[in-house]
Amino acid sequence: MLTTFFIIYVIIAFIAIGSIILYGSNPSRSLGWILVIIFIPYAGAISYLLFGVNRREFKIFTLKRTAERRLYDQKYLKQNGFNSEVLFESSKTAKLAILLEKSSKFPAIAGNKVTILSNGADAYKSIFEKLEKAKKFIHIQFYIFEDGDVLENIYQIFKRKINEGVEIRMIYDAIGSFELKNKSIKRFKDLGVAIFPVMPIKFGSIIFAINFRNHRKILVIDGDTGFTGGVNISDKYVSSQSELGIWDDEHLCIEGPSVESLHNIFIKDFYFASEDAILMNEKYHPKITKKGNSIVQIVASGPDSDYPTILHQYLGLINIASNCIYIANPYFMPSRPLLEGIKMAALSGIKIKLLVPEKSDSIIAKFSMQSYFTELLQVGIEIYKSSNFLHSKIIITDNEIVSVGSGNFDHRSFEQNFEANALIYDKEVAEKISKNFLADCEKSKLLTFEKHKSRPFYNKLLEGLARLFSPLL
């Protein structure tokens, strides 16, 4: 029996190490995984298969129906023919928009109205009001749906809208919404809501369900009104559920042509979850008139994307900065290229402020994030620690361009999660969000280099250990 297990282990280890040698793109990370596989029998190889596979290169581990998703995307984009002709005053901004269109497939589109929703209470108030006005369909997806008052309000609205003949489709991440009760899911099904998990936890797909999560937060109503940002469906955004207090987050309501881009993301994810191609029907794609003056570009990526588009977006926003960069993020664990890009910007005279939470819902994430602070403080970056649990994912460049969405500054958002951000090329919107950001900084603790340097030795040790696990978070 022991011989059989050993032979199985050797075979799995050889396959894992072979894939690392063939497809590993980062030498130090590849060497680390090889050592883990060799010195931690069985668990090392399993950990690699769960968390270390280079999905874009290792074709054996192709996500279910990835090819169909891409063909569906090509057909959809060809059918709907976006007009991406936007005249930017700055050549740098134009280059960023072109980069992200080629990387993410979505162009920058003018004629949108953008409403800033600065916290969970504002977000839910606006969402409930828009849901009540739905006439044809409601398409909703969130990483987290949790039982509570917020979800109950949505249920009651859905009940009324179903009776009015409104079609409702709902998808959720199986891991993110793990605590959502089966009874609650059945209630929505019994109403007539078409509800599906994006990646259900099954024996044959557990590798993907655990490691490749749909982290997006998207709501599309009647094709012309959309919501996206960092807020999930949970009471923790409006009432204190733990020592973290009320979660502080930013969300957006977008009305206008760019909602079609958001809708396209939902359509692909719904098709992936349900295998139902009904949303290709023309009735779900109304002609959208201009609603405002904002240029909006939806930026989306996932493990089935050709490029790490969220990473491209953040690097692009840092590279075009000429004055200031403001970043708010709960999981600031940048990849080496992003870290060096931020440091180069600071050294070149760009004023950079980073706002992070003082407390975290993940102890590993907290210490891993702190492990980067020495390098950031040394180049003059100002780091503020919010007493609230800051969950916003924001980056503002020169008070002219702002990104709000689901993408964190970490390996998972760049490589493993399905993410969606809204990039707004509008000085007025950027300045409003910047004003909120600076107000939050004023209420937060400024971390000095001297104070960080004097932290206990065991903190430094924990930071180093946590950083080793940052790609797995």
C-alpha positions in Angstrom: 0.0 0.0 0.0 2.8 2.4 1.0 4.6 1.6 -2.3 1.4 2.5 -4.3 1.0 5.8 -2.5 4.7 6.6 -3.1 4.4 5.8 -6.8 1.3 8.0 -7.1 3.1 10.8 -5.2 6.2 10.6 -7.6 3.9 10.7 -10.7 2.0 13.8 -9.4 5.2 15.5 -8.3 6.8 14.9 -11.7 3.7 16.3 -13.5 3.7 19.3 -11.2 7.4 20.0 -11.5 7.2 19.5 -15.3 4.5 22.1 -15.6 6.5 24.5 -13.5 9.5 24.2 -15.7 7.5 24.5 -18.9 5.1 27.2 -17.9 6.5 29.1 -14.9 7.0 32.7 -15.8 8.7 33.9 -12.5 11.9 32.0 -11.8 12.0 32.7 -8.0 8.3 31.7 -7.6 8.9 28.6 -9.7 11.9 27.6 -7.6 9.8 28.1 -4.5 7.0 25.8 -5.7 9.5 23.2 -6.7 11.0 23.2 -3.2 7.5 23.0 -1.7 6.6 20.0 -3.8 9.9 18.2 -2.9 10.0 18.9 0.8 6.2 18.7 1.6 5.1 15.3 0.1 1.6 15.2 -1.3 0.4 18.5 0.3 3.0 20.4 -1.7 1.9 19.0 -5.1 -1.8 19.4 -4.2 -1.2 23.0 -3.1 0.5 23.8 -6.4 -2.4 22.3 -8.4 -4.8 24.4 -6.3 -2.9 27.7 -6.2 0.2 27.7 -8.3 -0.8 26.7 -11.8 -0.1 29.3 -14.5 -3.6 29.1 -16.0 -2.9 31.1 -19.1 -0.1 28.8 -20.1 -0.9 25.4 -18.7 -3.6 24.3 -21.1 -4.4 21.0 -19.3 -6.2 23.1 -16.7 -8.5 24.9 -19.0 -11.6 26.4 -17.3 -14.9 24.7 -18.2 -16.2 26.1 -21.5 -13.4 28.8 -21.8 -13.4 28.3 -25.6 -17.2 28.8 -25.7 -16.9 32.0 -23.6 -14.4 33.4 -26.1 -16.4 32.5 -29.1 -19.5 33.9 -27.5 -17.6 37.1 -26.7 -16.4 37.5 -30.3 -19.9 36.9 -31.7 -21.4 39.3 -29.2 -18.9 42.1 -29.9 -19.3 41.7 -33.6 -23.1 41.7 -33.3 -23.2 44.9 -31.2 -20.4 46.8 -32.9 -19.3 49.3 -30.2 -18.3 52.8 -31.4 -15.1 53.6 -29.6 -14.2 56.9 -31.2 -13.5 59.1 -28.3 -11.3 62.2 -28.7 -9.0 62.6 -25.7 -7.2 65.9 -25.1 -4.1 64.0 -23.7 -2.1 61.6 -25.8 -1.2 59.7 -22.6 -4.9 59.2 -21.8 -5.6 58.1 -25.4 -2.8 55.5 -25.2 -4.2 54.1 -21.9 -7.7 53.8 -23.4 -6.2 52.0 -26.5 -4.2 49.7 -24.3 -7.2 48.7 -22.1 -9.4 48.2 -25.2 -7.0 45.8 -26.7 -6.3 44.1 -23.4 -9.9 43.9 -22.1 -12.0 44.2 -25.3 -14.0 47.1 -24.1 -13.6 50.7 -25.5 -13.9 54.0 -23.7 -17.4 55.3 -24.5 -18.7 58.8 -24.0 -22.2 60.0 -23.0 -22.6 58.4 -19.5 -23.9 59.7 -16.3 -21.9 58.6 -13.3 -23.3 58.8 -9.7 -20.9 58.3 -6.9 -22.1 56.1 -4.0 -19.7 56.7 -1.2 -20.8 54.0 1.2 -22.9 50.9 1.5 -26.0 52.8 2.7 -25.9 55.1 -0.3 -25.3 52.2 -2.6 -28.2 50.1 -1.4 -30.6 53.1 -1.4 -29.8 53.8 -5.0 -29.9 50.1 -6.0 -33.3 49.6 -4.3 -34.7 52.8 -6.0 -33.5 51.7 -9.5 -34.7 48.1 -9.0 -38.2 49.4 -8.2 -38.2 51.2 -11.6 -37.3 48.1 -13.6 -39.6 47.4 -16.5 -38.1 44.5 -18.5 -35.2 42.7 -16.8 -32.9 42.7 -13.8 -29.5 41.0 -14.1 -27.5 40.8 -10.9 -24.2 39.2 -9.8 -22.1 39.7 -6.7 -19.2 37.8 -5.2 -21.0 37.8 -1.8 -24.7 37.4 -1.1 -25.3 37.0 2.6 -28.5 36.4 4.5 -29.8 39.5 6.3 -31.9 42.6 5.9 -30.2 43.8 2.7 -30.8 40.5 0.9 -34.4 40.4 2.3 -35.1 43.8 0.9 -33.9 42.6 -2.5 -36.0 39.5 -2.2 -39.2 41.6 -1.5 -38.4 43.9 -4.5 -37.9 40.9 -6.7 -41.2 39.5 -5.6 -43.0 42.6 -6.7 -41.1 42.9 -10.0 -41.7 39.2 -10.9 -45.4 39.8 -10.4 -45.1 42.8 -12.8 -43.6 40.5 -15.4 -39.9 41.6 -15.0 -37.4 38.9 -15.8 -34.7 38.4 -13.1 -31.4 36.5 -13.5 -29.0 36.2 -10.6 -25.5 34.6 -10.3 -23.1 34.3 -7.4 -19.7 33.0 -6.6 -19.9 29.6 -4.8 -17.0 30.4 -2.5 -17.7 34.0 -1.8 -21.4 33.2 -1.0 -20.6 30.0 0.8 -22.6 31.1 3.8 -25.7 31.8 1.8 -28.3 29.3 3.0 -29.8 26.8 0.6 -33.1 27.9 1.9 -32.5 31.4 0.7 -31.4 30.2 -2.8 -34.6 28.1 -3.0 -36.7 31.1 -2.0 -35.4 33.0 -5.0 -35.9 30.0 -7.3 -39.5 29.6 -6.1 -40.1 33.3 -7.0 -39.1 32.5 -10.6 -35.6 34.0 -10.4 -33.1 32.2 -12.7 -30.3 31.8 -10.1 -27.0 30.0 -10.6 -23.6 29.7 -8.9 -20.8 30.7 -11.3 -18.5 27.9 -10.3 -20.3 25.4 -8.1 -18.2 23.3 -5.7 -18.1 19.9 -7.3 -15.5 17.1 -7.2 -14.5 17.5 -10.8 -14.1 21.3 -10.7 -13.0 21.9 -7.1 -9.6 23.2 -8.3 -11.2 26.0 -10.2 -14.0 26.7 -7.7 -11.5 27.2 -4.9 -8.8 29.1 -6.7 -10.6 31.0 -9.6 -13.3 33.1 -8.1 -15.8 35.4 -9.7 -15.2 38.6 -7.6 -17.3 40.9 -9.7 -20.2 43.1 -8.5 -22.5 44.0 -11.4 -26.1 44.9 -11.6 -27.8 45.8 -14.9 -31.4 47.0 -15.1 -33.3 47.2 -18.4 -29.9 47.4 -20.3 -29.4 51.1 -19.7 -28.7 51.4 -15.9 -25.8 49.6 -14.2 -24.0 49.4 -10.9 -20.4 48.3 -10.2 -17.8 48.8 -7.5 -16.7 47.1 -4.3 -19.9 46.7 -2.3 -21.3 43.2 -1.9 -24.8 42.2 -0.7 -24.3 42.0 3.0 -25.5 43.8 6.2 -21.8 44.4 7.2 -21.9 47.5 4.9 -24.7 49.2 6.9 -24.3 47.8 10.5 -21.5 46.5 12.6 -21.3 42.7 12.4 -17.8 42.3 14.0 -14.9 44.1 15.5 -14.2 45.5 12.1 -17.3 47.7 12.3 -19.2 48.9 9.3 -17.4 48.1 6.1 -16.4 51.3 4.2 -16.7 51.0 0.4 -17.3 52.9 -2.8 -19.8 52.0 -5.6 -21.0 53.6 -8.8 -24.3 53.9 -10.6 -23.7 54.3 -14.4 -26.4 55.3 -16.9 -25.7 55.4 -20.6 -23.9 53.5 -23.4 -21.1 52.0 -21.2 -23.7 49.9 -19.4 -23.6 47.7 -22.5 -20.0 46.8 -21.6 -21.1 45.8 -18.0 -24.0 43.9 -19.5 -21.7 42.0 -21.8 -19.7 40.8 -18.7 -22.8 39.5 -17.0 -24.0 37.8 -20.2 -20.8 35.8 -20.5 -20.8 34.9 -16.8 -24.5 33.9 -16.9 -23.9 31.8 -20.0 -20.9 30.2 -18.2 -23.0 29.4 -15.2 -26.2 28.3 -16.9 -25.3 27.3 -20.4 -28.3 29.3 -21.5 -27.6 31.6 -24.5 -31.0 33.4 -24.2 -29.3 36.8 -23.5 -28.1 37.0 -27.1 -31.7 37.9 -28.0 -32.0 41.5 -29.3 -34.6 42.4 -26.7 -31.9 42.3 -24.0 -29.8 44.8 -26.0 -31.7 48.1 -26.3 -30.2 51.1 -28.1 -28.9 53.2 -25.3 -29.0 57.0 -25.6 -26.5 59.4 -24.0 -27.3 60.2 -20.4 -24.4 62.4 -19.4 -21.0 63.8 -20.2 -18.6 61.2 -18.7 -16.3 58.9 -20.7 -16.4 55.5 -19.1 -14.3 52.4 -19.9 -15.2 49.1 -18.3 -12.1 47.0 -17.5 -12.6 43.3 -17.0 -10.3 40.3 -16.7 -10.1 36.8 -15.5 -8.1 33.6 -15.7 -9.5 33.0 -19.2 -8.3 36.4 -20.4 -5.3 36.7 -22.8 -3.7 39.4 -20.5 -3.7 40.4 -16.9 -5.8 43.5 -17.7 -6.3 44.8 -14.2 -2.6 44.8 -13.7 -2.3 46.6 -17.1 -4.8 49.2 -15.9 -3.1 50.0 -12.6 0.3 50.1 -14.2 -1.0 52.4 -16.9 -2.6 54.8 -14.4 0.6 55.0 -12.5 2.8 55.5 -15.6 0.7 58.4 -17.0 0.6 60.3 -13.7 2.3 63.7 -13.8 1.2 65.2 -10.4 -0.4 62.8 -7.9 -1.7 59.3 -7.4 -4.2 58.3 -4.7 -4.8 54.6 -3.9 -7.4 53.1 -1.5 -7.3 49.3 -1.2 -7.8 46.8 1.6 -5.4 44.2 0.2 -2.3 46.2 -1.1 0.1 43.4 -2.0 1.5 44.5 -5.4 3.3 42.3 -7.8 7.0 43.2 -8.3 6.3 45.2 -11.6 3.6 47.2 -9.9 5.7 47.8 -6.8 8.6 49.1 -8.8 6.3 51.2 -10.9 4.9 52.9 -7.8 8.3 53.5 -6.4 9.6 54.9 -9.7 6.6 57.3 -9.8 7.4 58.5 -6.2 11.1 58.9 -6.9 10.2 61.0 -10.0 8.3 63.5 -7.8 4.8 62.2 -8.1 2.8 62.7 -4.8 1.4 59.3 -3.8 -1.0 58.6 -0.9 -2.0 55.1 0.0 -5.1 54.5 2.2 -5.4 51.0 3.8 -7.4 49.6 6.7 -5.8 49.4 10.2 -7.7 46.2 10.8 -8.3 43.4 8.3 -10.6 40.5 7.8 -7.5 38.4 7.0 -4.5 38.2 9.4 -2.3 36.9 6.6 -3.3 39.8 4.3 -2.7 42.3 7.1 0.9 41.3 7.8 1.6 40.6 4.1 0.5 44.2 3.2 2.6 45.6 6.0 5.7 43.9 4.6 5.6 46.3 1.7 5.5 49.5 3.8 9.2 49.9 4.4 9.9 50.1 0.6 7.0 52.5 0.1 7.9 54.8 3.0 11.5 55.0 1.9 10.6 56.6 -1.4 8.3 59.1 0.2 4.8 57.5 -0.2 2.4 58.6 2.4 0.5 55.7 4.1 -2.7 56.3 6.0 -4.4 53.6 8.2 -8.2 53.9 8.4 -9.8 53.0 11.6 -12.8 51.7 9.6 -12.5 48.5 7.6 -11.8 50.2 4.3 -12.9 47.9 1.5 -12.8 50.3 -1.5 -10.7 49.6 -4.5 -9.9 53.0 -5.9 -7.0 54.6 -7.8 -7.1 58.3 -8.9 -4.5 59.8 -11.2 -3.9 63.6 -11.3 -7.5 64.2 -10.1 -8.6 63.6 -13.7 -9.0 59.8 -14.1 -10.4 57.4 -11.5 -11.0 53.7 -11.3 -13.6 52.2 -9.0 -14.3 48.5 -9.0 -13.6 45.0 -7.6 -9.9 44.6 -8.4 -7.5 44.6 -5.5 -3.7 45.3 -5.7 -2.8 41.6 -5.3 -1.8 38.5 -7.2 -5.3 37.0 -7.0 -7.0 40.0 -8.7 -4.3 40.2 -11.4 -4.2 36.5 -12.2 -6.9 34.3 -10.6 -10.1 36.2 -10.1 -12.8 37.4 -12.5 -12.8 41.2 -11.9 -14.5 44.3 -13.2 -13.5 48.0 -12.8 -15.1 51.1 -14.1 -12.5 53.7 -15.4 -13.9 57.2 -15.6 -12.2 59.8 -17.7 -13.9 62.7 -16.1 -12.2 65.4 -14.0 -15.4 66.4 -12.1 -16.1 62.8 -11.0 -12.4 62.2 -10.2 -12.2 65.4 -8.1 -15.3 64.4 -6.1 -13.9 60.9 -5.3 -10.5 62.5 -4.6 -12.2 64.9 -2.1 -13.8 61.9 -0.3 -10.4 60.1 -0.3 -8.6 63.1 1.2 -11.3 63.5 3.9 -10.8 59.8 4.8 -7.0 60.4 5.0 -7.6 63.3 7.4 -9.5 61.0 9.7 -6.9 58.3 9.5 -3.5 57.7 11.1 -0.5 58.7 9.1 2.2 56.0 9.4 5.7 57.5 9.7 8.8 55.7 8.7 10.2 56.0 12.3 7.1 54.4 13.8 7.1 51.6 11.2 10.8 51.0 11.7 10.4 50.6 15.5 7.8 47.9 15.3 8.5 44.7 17.2 10.8 42.0 15.7 8.0 39.4 15.8 5.9 41.7 13.6 8.7 41.8 11.0 8.9 38.0 11.2 5.2 37.6 10.7 5.3 40.0 7.8 8.0 38.0 6.1 6.1 34.8 6.6 2.8 36.3 5.4 4.4 37.7 2.3 5.4 34.2 1.2 1.7 33.3 1.1 0.4 36.5 -0.6 0.0 34.8 -4.0 -2.4 32.3 -2.3 -4.7 34.9 -0.7 
